[in-house]
Amino acid sequence: MKRLLWPLIALVILGGVLGLTMALDKSAPKADRAEAVRGDTEFALDLYGQLKSQDGNLFFSPNSISTALAMTYAGAKGNTATEMAKVMHFTLPNDRLNAAYTARLHDLNAANKGYELSVANALWGHKGFTWQKGFLELNKNYYSAGLNEVDFAQSEQARQTINAWVEKQTHDKIKDLIQPGVLDSLTRMVLTNAIYFKGKWALEFDPKMTFDSDFWTSASDKVRTPLMTEHGEFNYLETETLQAVELPYTGRGVSMIVLLPRQRDGLAALETKLTAKNLAEWTSIMKPNKELTVTLPKFKMTLQFELSNELQALGMKDAFSKNSDFTGMGGEPGYLYLSNVIHKAFVEVNEEGTEAAAATAGVIKARAITKPNPVFRADHPFVFVIRDNKSGTILFMGRLANPVK
């Protein structure tokens, strides 16, 4: 009987600070770091393209998913590895790719100045199963993901053990991440990744300036919701079809970038143009504006996804099939395979800042439009990205379609 490899990609970004200690050299070449970030950005926008067809709000962490899948990729061989590398845009040799991830994870955990940002990883393997030593050592050394042995024959106990780890890492904010019935006696491994961010705005919104107002969920429908307003200097961009603003957090190492279509019903058109190339161009040509009025809704959302269909649609097919080859982990070809990829994300935006838990055929040529005292009023659906400014890594991204749902 085929055995089940169940990598649970658990993005949990709500709660306590998560620690990470790397055992290897963290000085990967800048070119390799940049190439890894470029690949992750391509994957982030590809995955967004798969998820955007779902109705309503959207929020996920491309960085968390990429990291957990990189941990899994370390055990893939043959065409399984080829497909995973293509979908994930992994172009570096394995040792350089892992070193680039190591360096970035170290930087994300170490460079917290004025905000909290941290990542933690763990492997949960079936007790008594023979794992490849190289796979375990690689994940421990590069991803600080040590092996925790559990007995999946006692699936409920194993579920509670893993959930307890998640709850502890998140200060009890995320409970019952793995639901009853998800794990069974054929489960052989669960991989978990958790990323946490909490930051205050560099220029906080004054609560006295927050008022209930209309947020247009479509060209004709609206809801009442609290809108925050602040006036000051922000990096800003206007084109004929969109406005963009960068809202930095204290320390300015991390920012939220909000992409707002000009039209109330322009979200779908914006999403068709949301490519890694266009995003890089838009952000690169943003300019400081000292007299910008920014209006943004308060919002809070928690979303959970099962991503196996989306990953297969992108081309990662063998990993989920009888043709899987995870012999780099253990067993024979086809013995271990991916069954599900579970992802959960939380975000809350208010006057103080953001708490987040746990990626086009044509190029838009943007031109800045000179206008006195411009107004950025996000009172209709928009896309937002939370980005590490040093590396360019997209930590989180999503869209707000309705702030009251």
N, C-alpha and C positions, 0 to 999 in steps of 0.2 A: 504494500500500500504506500502511495506517495506520502511523504512527510510534508508538514506545513512549516514554511518559514514565514513568520508574521512580523514584519518590521513596522512597529507603530511609530510613525513620525509624529511626535507629540509637541506641537508648538503651544506653549503655555506662557503667556506674557501677562501675568497679573500676580503680584505678591512680592515675595522676598527677593533679595539679591542673590544670584546664583554664582558660585565660585568656579573658576576654571584655572588649573595649573598645567602648563605645558612642560613636557620633559625634553623637548628637542630645541635646537637652535631656531630662533625666531627671526633671523635675519635673511629671509628669502629675498632674492633680487627684486627690485622695484618692478622690473618688466614682467616677472612672473606673477607678482601680486596684481598688477594691472590687468594681465591677461585673464586671471581667475575671476576678477571682478567683472570684466567685460562679458565673460561667459555666463556668470550668474545673472547679469542684467538681461542678457538675451533670453535666458530661461525664464526669468521673472515675467517679462513681457509676453513670452509664448504662453505661459501658464495663465496669465491674466486673460489672454485671448480665448483660452478654453473656458474660463470661469465666467466671463462677462455675459454669457447667454442666460445665466441664472437671473431671476428677477430680484430686484431690491438691492439692499446694501451688500457690500463685498469688502472683506478685509482678510489678509493673510500675510505671512512672513516668508518671502522668497529665500531669505538667508537661512532660516531654520530648515526649510525643506531641502535646500541645496546641501546643507551640511549633513543632514541625516542621510540623504541619498549618496553623498560622497563616502560616508562611512559604510554604506551597503555596497557601493561600487568597488570598494577595496576587496571584496570577496567574489566579484564577478569575473568570469572568464569567457573567451570565445565571442560569439555573436551577441550574447547577453551583455558583455562589457562594451562591445562596439555600439549597440543600440543605446545603452545608458549614456555613454560618452557623447553621442550625437545629440540626444535630447537635452542633456545637461550642458552642452557646449563646453565639454572638457577637452581642451586641445593640448595641454601640457603632458609630458611624460608623468607617470604615476608618482614618482618620488618628488618631482617638482610641484605637482598639483597639491599633494598632501602637505608639503612644506609651505606653500602659499596659504593654504587654509589654516595651518598652524599659526603662521605669522599674523594673519588677520584676526583669528580668534583671540590671540594674545593681545593684540592692539585694542580690540573691542572691549576686552575686559579691563585693560590697564589704563586706557586713555580717558577715564571718566572724570571730567573736570566740570563740576557744576550740574551733572546729571548722573543718573544711575543706568548702566548698561552692562549686561552680563549674559553669559551663555554657559550651559552645562549639558553634558552628554552622558549617556550610560547605555551599556549593553545588558540585556537580561536573557541569559542562555539556559536551555534545559539542562538540568543536573544530570551528569553522566554522559552527555553527548560529547563526542570527540571533535573539537574544533581545531582548525588549522592554527598552529602556533603563530605563524606570520600574520594572520588576520587579526588575532587578538592583540599581538604586540603593536601592530600598526595603529589600531584604533586607540590603544592605551597611550602610545607615545605621541601620536599626532593630534588626537582629538580628546585626550584625557577621558576616554570612555572605557573604564575598566569593566571586566566581566563580573556580573552578579548572577550567581547560580540560583535558579528557582526550579521547582518541580511542577511542570505544566500538567502532569497527571492530576495534580491537585489544583485545577485551573482557577477555582474561586480564590484560593489562598494566594496563588501567584498574582492574580488580578489585584487583590487588596494590597499586596506588597508593593507592586509597581505604583498603584494609585497613592499609596502612603508616601512614596518617594516624591511624587509629583506635588502632593499637598505640602510636604515639608519644604520643598524648594520654592514654593509659591506662597509661603506663610498661610497655608490653609485656604487660599482663595479659590483654587481649582480642586474640586472634589469629584470623584467618580468619573475620571476622564475615560477610563476603559469600562464600558458597560458590561453587565452580566451577559454571558454567552459569546462574547467576542473571542476569548481564549478557550482552547480545549486541549485534549491530551495529545493532539498532533502538532501543536505549536512548538517550535524549536527555538525561536528567538524573537525578542522585541527590542527594537532600537528606539531610544528616546532622545530628543533634543528639546531643550527649553531655552527660550531667550526672553529677557526682561528689559524693558526700558521705562524709565520714568524721568521726565524732564520738565522744568519750568521754562516758560517763555522768557527769552532775553528781554522782551518788552511785554509785560503782562497786560492782559485786558482788564480794564477797570470794571468791576462788578456793577458800579453805578451806571455804567453805560450799556448794560445788558437789558434788553426789553423784548417782550413777546412781539413777534412780527410774522409776516407771511413767508413761508418757504414753498416755492413752486415745485411740486413733484412732477409736473408736466406743463405743457403750454397753457392748460386750462384749469388744472387742479392744484390746490394749495392746502397747506396745514399751518397751524400756528405753533411756533416754537421759539425758544429764547435765542436771540441773535446777539453776539458779542461784537463790540466795536472798539477799535484802537486807531490812533493817528500817530504816525512817526515815519522813520526811515526804514524801508524794506527793499530788498532786491525785487525787481518788478519787470514784467514783460507784457506788452500788448501786441496782438496781431489782429488781423481782420476777423479771425474766428475764435480766438481765445484770449484770456488773461491768465497770467501766472504770477504767483507771489511766493517768496521764500520767507518762512517764519522760523527763525533760529531759536534754539533753546539756550539756556544759560551755559556759557562756555563756548558756544557757537561751534561745537564739534559735531552736532547733529541738528538737522533742520527738517521741518515739514515743508514740502513743496505742494502747493494747491494749484491744480489746473482747472480753470473754470471756463466752460464754453460760453460764447457770447449770447447764444440763444437759450431760452429756458428749456427747450427740448433738444438741445444740441449735444447731449452726453453721448449718444450712440455714434454720432459723426466724429466726435473727439476720440472715442475709443478705437475707431478704425484707423486713426492716425497715430495711435499710441504705440510706437515702436522704440526700440532702444536707441536707434539713430536719431529719431525726432526728439526724444526726451533729452538726450545729450545736447542736441543743438539748442533746444529751448532754454535749458538751464545755463548753457554757456554764454548766451547773449542777454541774460537778465542783467539789468543795471540798477544801481542804487537810486531810489527815489525818496527824497527827504520829506515829502509832503503827501504821503499816501494814507488814505483812510481805508482800513481793512475791516470788513464785517464778515463774521464767520459764525455758523451755528454751533451751539454746544451739542455734543452727541456722544453716544455710548453704544457699543455693539459687541456682541459675542457671536462668533460663527464657527461652525464645525463642518469639515468636509471629509469625504472619502474620495481620494484622488486617483484611484487606480484607473478609472475610465479615462480621465484627462491625460494621465501619463501614457497610457496605451495609444490614445489618439495622437499624441505627439510623436509616437514611434517606439516607445519602450514596451515592446510586445513580448519578447521571449522571457523576460524576467517574471511575467505573470503566467506563463504557460508551461506545458510539459517539456518544452525545449529549453527550459532554464538551465543555466550553468553557473552555479555558485560553489563550485568545487574549491574555490579559494577560501571559502568558509569551512567547508567540510562535506563529507558524503560524496556520492557519485553524481554525474550530470543528471538533472531532472529530479533529484532527491529533495532538494530545497528549492523553493520558489516563493515569490512575493504573492501574497493574497490580498492584502489591503494596505493602503497608506492613509493614515488618519491624521488630520491636522486640525488644530483648534487655536483660535486667535481671539484676543480681547483688545479693545481700545476704548479709551475715554478721553475726550477733549473738553476742557473747560477754561475758565479765565486764567487759572494758574499755569496750565500747561497740558501735557499729555502723559497718560499711562497706557502702555501697550503691552500685551502679552502674546505670549506663546510660550509676476515676474511676467506696414502700409506700402502699399505699392508706391505711393508718391511721397516725396519729401516736402514738408511745409517750410517754405522760406519765410521766416518771421522778420518783421521790421518793426522797430520801435516807433510808436506814434506819440509825438510830443503833445502833451495836453496838460494844462495847469491843474494842479490839485486833483489828480485822478482818484477814482473810487473803485475799490475792489470789493464788490458786494456779492458774497457767495450765498445767494438766497434761492438757488436752484441746484440740481445735481451736479457734482463735480468729482474729479479724481484727485487723490492725494497720495503722496509718497513720503515716507520717513527715511532719511538718508544719512549715513555716516559720511561727513564731508571730507574727511581725510582720505579715505579709500575710495569713496564713491559708491560703496555698497548700499543697495536697497535693503534696509532692514525690514520694512513693512510697506505694503501698499494696499490701496483699496479705493472704493468709491462710496460716496454718501448719496443715496437716492431719496431717502426719507429719514430725517433726524428723529422722528417720533416712533419709529419701528425698530 
